[in-house]
Amino acid sequence: MGVILEKRRKFDPEFREGAVRIVPETGRTIAEVAEDLGINETLASWVSRARRAVAAGERPAQGGQQASGHGA
């Protein structure tokens, strides 16, 4: 038997940012939103990064990724 490897899906920054925003704007859980979008645990990590950035006084980068400090 062979090993089946899943191809890692890529999401554009606008999709990530929108997915992260849905959670607080709708009051739904991360799990509910992730299931609707078909992204499973991925959304939890994006939301976590965005929350850490806000707590640190930073503006979250698109998709909840840490800002690089370049551009505006």
Secondary structure, DSSP 8 states (H G I E B T S, - for coil): ------------HHHHHHHHHHHHHH---HHHHHHHHT-TTHHHHHHHHHHHHHHTT----GGG----S---
